[in-house]
């Protein structure tokens, strides 16, 4: 974990784990019970973009069995970034202290959840990092390794980020700091969202910490990323880099 000064608020408070889903029926049925075992004091919010495979109904059934499981059903598919923002806003509106975002396909394993939330003892954003000592990736081709490393270098250069893993979605956020960000200014609704979120958090003074995680490529279902999404992400990051040069505001206006 990156070093920082102990935060006086620590990790006490309500935690919401958000899962953004589209056709993840098989995965969430197995994943959510493991999340609740790892963080028994947390709630789990499934943010589903009206999956045709019945993901939302699985979430409803789990919610009937356990009140810690919640569902936010969105009627249109607007991209991963938009779904993640919806989950963050839900956490803010419902009085949570921390929002912990993770993928719903087991690439982010629940065994890392406690360490990720523990980052809140020293930071405002905890990053489950594949690229610090102890972290790693299982099941990727050389092409995907090169693409991932390339986008991280691209992000650090354009956005001035110092973290090793800028593109991963496995993160924990302190809600009180998220409230300082003007979310109406976000450019990306797709795969550049993670880098943009990190950039805007850094710009409002969030302290960032990384803790090692092992990323395991999905076993069930198909990846949603494609060439069009990659091109859009590169474009959005370039435009965000221009915003940085112009010192475009990121905070909510007083």
PLY file of the C-alpha trace (Angstrom):
ply
format ascii 1.0
element vertex 254
property float x
property float y
property float z
element edge 253
property int vertex1
property int vertex2
end_header
0.00 0.00 0.00
1.27 3.48 -0.77
2.30 5.50 2.25
0.20 8.44 3.45
-0.89 10.18 6.62
-3.51 8.41 8.74
-6.94 9.86 8.01
-8.84 10.87 11.17
-12.07 9.32 9.88
-10.47 5.90 9.41
-12.65 3.12 7.99
-15.62 3.52 10.31
-18.87 4.10 8.46
-21.23 2.51 5.97
-19.79 0.72 2.95
-21.54 0.08 -0.37
-20.09 -2.38 -2.88
-21.27 -1.64 -6.43
-21.41 -4.19 -9.26
-22.12 -2.83 -12.74
-23.70 -5.63 -14.75
-24.82 -6.55 -18.23
-25.54 -10.25 -18.77
-23.78 -11.41 -15.60
-26.54 -13.69 -14.26
-24.29 -16.69 -13.62
-21.51 -14.67 -12.06
-23.43 -12.56 -9.55
-25.28 -15.57 -8.14
-21.91 -16.91 -6.98
-20.09 -13.60 -6.42
-22.46 -11.74 -4.12
-22.45 -14.35 -1.31
-18.64 -14.24 -1.33
-18.67 -10.44 -1.13
-20.96 -10.56 1.89
-18.69 -13.13 3.53
-15.66 -10.91 2.99
-17.38 -7.68 4.10
-20.36 -8.70 6.27
-21.03 -5.10 7.32
-21.37 -3.88 3.70
-24.34 -3.63 1.34
-24.10 -4.72 -2.30
-25.75 -2.69 -5.06
-26.20 -4.34 -8.46
-26.35 -1.62 -11.14
-27.89 -3.47 -14.05
-28.42 -2.04 -17.55
-31.57 -4.09 -18.20
-29.69 -7.29 -19.03
-31.68 -9.61 -21.31
-30.32 -12.69 -19.50
-32.23 -11.93 -16.29
-29.37 -10.57 -14.18
-31.76 -8.15 -12.46
-34.11 -10.95 -11.41
-31.21 -12.84 -9.83
-30.34 -9.68 -7.89
-33.97 -9.29 -6.78
-34.10 -12.87 -5.55
-30.86 -12.45 -3.61
-32.31 -9.25 -2.14
-35.41 -11.10 -0.99
-33.13 -13.52 0.83
-30.77 -10.87 2.25
-31.62 -7.20 2.77
-27.98 -6.24 2.18
-28.43 -6.95 -1.55
-29.93 -4.05 -3.50
-30.77 -3.40 -7.15
-30.56 -0.28 -9.30
-32.17 -1.18 -12.64
-31.37 1.14 -15.54
-33.52 0.74 -18.63
-30.85 1.63 -21.19
-27.26 0.48 -21.74
-25.12 3.64 -21.64
-21.67 2.25 -20.97
-19.58 1.18 -18.01
-18.71 4.72 -16.96
-22.33 5.83 -16.86
-23.29 2.76 -14.83
-20.41 3.33 -12.40
-21.43 6.97 -11.96
-25.00 5.87 -11.26
-23.75 3.59 -8.50
-21.58 6.33 -6.99
-24.49 8.79 -7.02
-26.69 6.16 -5.36
-24.12 5.75 -2.61
-23.96 9.51 -2.07
-27.75 9.89 -2.03
-28.23 7.04 0.46
-25.76 8.21 3.07
-22.87 5.78 2.64
-19.35 6.71 3.75
-17.46 4.51 1.27
-18.27 3.12 -2.15
-16.23 0.14 -3.27
-16.53 -0.62 -6.99
-15.61 -3.98 -8.50
-16.24 -5.98 -11.67
-19.00 -8.58 -11.59
-17.15 -11.31 -13.50
-14.76 -12.59 -10.80
-11.79 -10.77 -12.33
-11.81 -8.85 -9.03
-11.83 -11.48 -6.32
-13.66 -10.79 -3.03
-10.60 -11.94 -1.06
-9.07 -8.52 -1.76
-12.01 -6.49 -0.42
-10.87 -6.10 3.19
-7.41 -4.86 2.18
-8.93 -2.46 -0.33
-11.25 -0.91 2.24
-8.34 -0.72 4.67
-6.75 1.77 2.27
-9.25 4.27 3.67
-7.12 4.42 6.82
-4.49 6.33 4.86
-6.23 7.65 1.76
-9.42 8.88 0.09
-9.18 6.55 -2.91
-7.94 2.98 -2.59
-6.83 1.27 -5.79
-6.67 -2.49 -6.24
-3.45 -2.48 -8.24
-2.19 -5.12 -10.65
1.10 -3.28 -11.06
2.56 -2.98 -7.56
4.58 -5.62 -5.72
2.34 -8.59 -4.95
-0.15 -7.77 -7.70
-0.55 -9.52 -11.00
-2.71 -10.74 -13.88
-3.79 -14.29 -14.71
-5.11 -15.43 -18.08
-4.16 -12.54 -20.37
-2.55 -12.74 -23.79
0.59 -10.76 -24.58
-1.56 -8.37 -26.63
-3.74 -7.50 -23.64
-0.70 -6.99 -21.42
0.79 -4.58 -23.96
-2.53 -2.71 -24.36
-2.99 -2.35 -20.61
0.55 -1.15 -19.96
0.26 1.23 -22.91
-2.96 2.85 -21.67
-1.45 3.29 -18.22
1.62 5.07 -19.62
-0.65 7.16 -21.88
-2.77 8.16 -18.87
0.16 9.03 -16.63
1.71 11.26 -19.31
-1.50 13.02 -20.35
-3.13 13.35 -16.93
-0.11 13.67 -14.64
-1.09 10.65 -12.56
1.49 9.00 -10.31
-0.29 5.72 -9.61
0.88 2.46 -11.16
-2.60 1.19 -12.09
-4.73 3.96 -13.60
-7.16 1.84 -15.59
-8.40 -0.75 -13.10
-11.96 -0.53 -11.79
-11.31 -2.23 -8.43
-11.40 0.80 -6.12
-12.75 2.20 -2.87
-13.80 5.85 -2.64
-14.43 8.14 0.33
-17.85 9.70 -0.31
-17.05 13.00 1.43
-14.34 13.67 -1.19
-16.51 12.57 -4.12
-18.98 15.28 -3.15
-16.37 17.89 -4.16
-16.26 16.69 -7.79
-18.47 18.23 -10.48
-19.73 15.07 -12.15
-21.52 17.04 -14.88
-18.10 17.72 -16.45
-17.22 14.06 -17.03
-16.30 13.30 -20.63
-16.19 9.52 -20.70
-19.04 7.07 -20.33
-16.95 4.10 -21.46
-13.56 2.57 -20.72
-11.70 5.86 -20.17
-13.93 6.49 -17.18
-11.54 4.87 -14.70
-8.60 7.09 -15.68
-10.83 10.18 -15.74
-12.22 9.37 -12.31
-8.72 9.03 -10.89
-7.65 12.31 -12.52
-10.61 14.22 -11.10
-10.12 12.70 -7.65
-6.47 13.77 -7.68
-7.44 17.27 -8.81
-9.73 17.78 -5.78
-6.96 16.70 -3.43
-7.77 13.05 -2.84
-4.91 11.01 -1.44
-4.42 7.84 -3.46
-3.19 4.49 -2.16
-2.59 1.22 -4.00
-2.87 -2.27 -2.58
-1.89 -5.37 -4.59
-4.56 -7.51 -6.23
-4.40 -10.41 -8.64
-6.64 -9.83 -11.65
-8.06 -13.06 -13.07
-9.59 -13.03 -16.55
-13.29 -13.90 -16.61
-14.33 -17.55 -16.80
-18.06 -17.10 -17.51
-19.44 -14.70 -20.12
-17.73 -12.45 -22.65
-15.70 -9.28 -22.32
-17.59 -6.12 -23.38
-14.54 -4.27 -24.74
-14.08 -3.83 -28.51
-12.06 -1.73 -30.96
-14.63 1.08 -31.00
-14.50 1.33 -27.20
-10.69 1.48 -27.29
-10.68 4.30 -29.88
-13.24 6.28 -27.88
-11.20 5.82 -24.71
-8.02 7.12 -26.38
-9.96 10.12 -27.69
-11.52 10.90 -24.31
-8.16 10.72 -22.54
-6.57 13.03 -25.11
-9.35 15.60 -24.64
-9.00 15.28 -20.88
-5.28 15.96 -21.25
-6.19 19.19 -23.06
-8.51 20.06 -20.16
-5.55 19.58 -17.82
-3.40 21.98 -19.88
-6.23 24.54 -19.81
-6.71 23.98 -16.07
-10.42 23.31 -16.63
-12.18 23.27 -13.23
-13.20 19.91 -11.75
-14.79 21.05 -8.47
-18.40 21.92 -7.88
-18.70 25.70 -8.01
-19.15 27.42 -4.64
0 1
1 2
2 3
3 4
4 5
5 6
6 7
7 8
8 9
9 10
10 11
11 12
12 13
13 14
14 15
15 16
16 17
17 18
18 19
19 20
20 21
21 22
22 23
23 24
24 25
25 26
26 27
27 28
28 29
29 30
30 31
31 32
32 33
33 34
34 35
35 36
36 37
37 38
38 39
39 40
40 41
41 42
42 43
43 44
44 45
45 46
46 47
47 48
48 49
49 50
50 51
51 52
52 53
53 54
54 55
55 56
56 57
57 58
58 59
59 60
60 61
61 62
62 63
63 64
64 65
65 66
66 67
67 68
68 69
69 70
70 71
71 72
72 73
73 74
74 75
75 76
76 77
77 78
78 79
79 80
80 81
81 82
82 83
83 84
84 85
85 86
86 87
87 88
88 89
89 90
90 91
91 92
92 93
93 94
94 95
95 96
96 97
97 98
98 99
99 100
100 101
101 102
102 103
103 104
104 105
105 106
106 107
107 108
108 109
109 110
110 111
111 112
112 113
113 114
114 115
115 116
116 117
117 118
118 119
119 120
120 121
121 122
122 123
123 124
124 125
125 126
126 127
127 128
128 129
129 130
130 131
131 132
132 133
133 134
134 135
135 136
136 137
137 138
138 139
139 140
140 141
141 142
142 143
143 144
144 145
145 146
146 147
147 148
148 149
149 150
150 151
151 152
152 153
153 154
154 155
155 156
156 157
157 158
158 159
159 160
160 161
161 162
162 163
163 164
164 165
165 166
166 167
167 168
168 169
169 170
170 171
171 172
172 173
173 174
174 175
175 176
176 177
177 178
178 179
179 180
180 181
181 182
182 183
183 184
184 185
185 186
186 187
187 188
188 189
189 190
190 191
191 192
192 193
193 194
194 195
195 196
196 197
197 198
198 199
199 200
200 201
201 202
202 203
203 204
204 205
205 206
206 207
207 208
208 209
209 210
210 211
211 212
212 213
213 214
214 215
215 216
216 217
217 218
218 219
219 220
220 221
221 222
222 223
223 224
224 225
225 226
226 227
227 228
228 229
229 230
230 231
231 232
232 233
233 234
234 235
235 236
236 237
237 238
238 239
239 240
240 241
241 242
242 243
243 244
244 245
245 246
246 247
247 248
248 249
249 250
250 251
251 252
252 253
